[in-house]
């Protein structure tokens, strides 16, 4: 295990607990509010999607708050945990659409506040050589917490049928997270770093050419992750190779479970291995790995034999690509950021995720509604789109190298 500041491990435990609670509700909220509360599927989808709006606002404010002397990282994290806990208790009590929407708006805002602040804390308490593994540890907490929460949430539902208790448990997990931050995490913002005022700080970030170039790259990366989670299960389930049949839902579940397990197993070893490369080089390797993985998805639908093997290979390779990308992305943004603007720069990084997860499901959903030939070709086009990542990364690598040599 990596040798990191004990506060990184405290955040790991807190994040594991809060994501455990989120796993309880993530997959079961739509089922409960449609089948038992009686809301329409369209209304539930719109209500859940409304959290993305406040999530964007939370990310913008979270980055600014994290850099502010008045707020700092610690108070922003406490506010995030408090708002998220209140949101879960609102959802536990929701019996109509307005209350359901309010709960999702609050939850989106709380989650939006969280990411820039927690990633800024990790940047503050680690050295440049440690950040890949520290950010990998954060993602590992997410994967483990969500996975355990989904499994145990299913057990609880099958045993008791008490859906509302899932939201209560989720709220309690955020209360515990609040307590962990309050009792064990001191403020990490350097008092000697004077951050510019809100608008000026964002102005500096939005005029930073390397950061803006990287935004394009990062949105594409996060779109890929969204495709894996949204369009790919539908593709394997509904589209069959020539002369073959689609993959059974039970097998799809097993394959995606393997994807999650492999992600958790390889998160830390790959982060450590990538330490030997510059950030841009590591991101380029991740991009090529995504291309190979999406190429195997295309083979699963285009070739008449072995489609199950291609599907397993594709999700295995894409798991490696995802764990190569996620920690390096945050570490790279920290390397671009002035020390006094880490929160805002990491907020920009987090906003890329919001945009990617907004675009990815929409694009993938459209492709899956098309005839077989277009749905099959979609994965080949996605693999080739990696060129739009590699070329900007090569430009960034050259320009940042020249900048370093000129100092």
HUWOSUL-V653032 format. One record per backbone hydrogen bond with DSSP energy under -1.0 kcal/mol. NH is the residue of the N-H (numbers start at 1). CO is the residue of the C=O. Records with the same first field share a line. If there is no record, write none. Layout:
# HUWOSUL-V653032
NH: CO ; CO
This chain:
# HUWOSUL-V653032
4: 2
8: 5
10: 6
11: 7
12: 8
13: 9
14: 10
15: 11
16: 12
17: 13
18: 14
19: 15
20: 16
21: 17
22: 18
23: 19
24: 20
26: 22
29: 25
32: 28
33: 29
34: 30
35: 31
36: 32
37: 32
39: 33
44: 40
45: 41
46: 42
47: 43
48: 44
49: 45
50: 46
51: 48
52: 49
54: 50
55: 51
56: 52
57: 53
58: 54
59: 55
60: 56
61: 57
62: 58
63: 59
64: 60
65: 61
66: 62
67: 63
72: 65 ; 68
76: 72
77: 73
78: 74
79: 75
80: 76
81: 77
82: 78
83: 79
84: 80
85: 81
86: 82
87: 83
88: 84
89: 85
90: 86
91: 87
92: 88
93: 89
100: 96
101: 97
102: 98
103: 99
104: 100
105: 101
106: 102
107: 103
108: 104
109: 105
110: 106
111: 107
112: 108
113: 109
114: 110
115: 111
118: 114
119: 115
120: 116
121: 117
122: 118
123: 119
124: 120
125: 121
130: 127
131: 127
134: 130
135: 131
136: 132
137: 133
138: 134
139: 135
140: 136
141: 137
142: 138
143: 139
144: 140
145: 141
146: 142
147: 143
148: 144
149: 145
150: 146
151: 147
152: 148
153: 149
154: 150
155: 151
156: 152
157: 153
158: 154
159: 155
160: 156
161: 157
163: 161
166: 163
168: 164
169: 165
170: 166
171: 167
172: 168
173: 169
174: 170
175: 171
176: 172
177: 173
178: 174
179: 175
180: 176
181: 177
182: 178
183: 179
184: 180
185: 181
193: 190
201: 197
202: 198
203: 199
204: 200
205: 201
206: 202
208: 205
212: 208
213: 209
214: 210
215: 211
216: 212
217: 213
218: 214
219: 215
220: 216
221: 217
222: 218
223: 219
224: 220
225: 221
226: 222
227: 223
228: 224
229: 225
230: 226
232: 227
235: 231
236: 232
237: 233
238: 234
239: 235
244: 241
247: 236
252: 248
253: 249
254: 250
255: 251
256: 252
257: 253
258: 254
259: 255
260: 256
261: 257
262: 258
263: 259
264: 260
265: 261
266: 262
270: 266
271: 267
272: 268
273: 269
274: 270
275: 272
276: 273
277: 274
282: 278
283: 279
284: 280
285: 281
286: 282
287: 283
288: 284
289: 285
290: 286
291: 287
292: 288
293: 289
294: 290
295: 291
296: 292
297: 293
298: 294
299: 295
300: 296
301: 297
302: 298
303: 299
310: 306
311: 307
312: 308
313: 309
314: 310
315: 311
316: 312
317: 313
318: 314
319: 315
320: 316
321: 317
322: 318
323: 319
324: 320
325: 321
326: 322
329: 325
330: 326
331: 327
332: 328
333: 329
334: 330
335: 331
336: 332
337: 333
341: 338
345: 341
346: 342
347: 343
348: 344
349: 345
350: 346
351: 347
352: 348
354: 350
355: 351
356: 352
357: 353
359: 355
360: 356
363: 359
364: 360
365: 361
366: 362
367: 363
368: 364
370: 367
375: 371
376: 372
377: 373
378: 374
381: 377
382: 378
383: 379
384: 380
385: 381
386: 383
387: 384
388: 385
389: 386
390: 386
391: 387
393: 389
394: 390
395: 391
396: 392
397: 393
398: 394
399: 395
400: 396
401: 397
402: 398
403: 399
404: 400
405: 401
406: 402
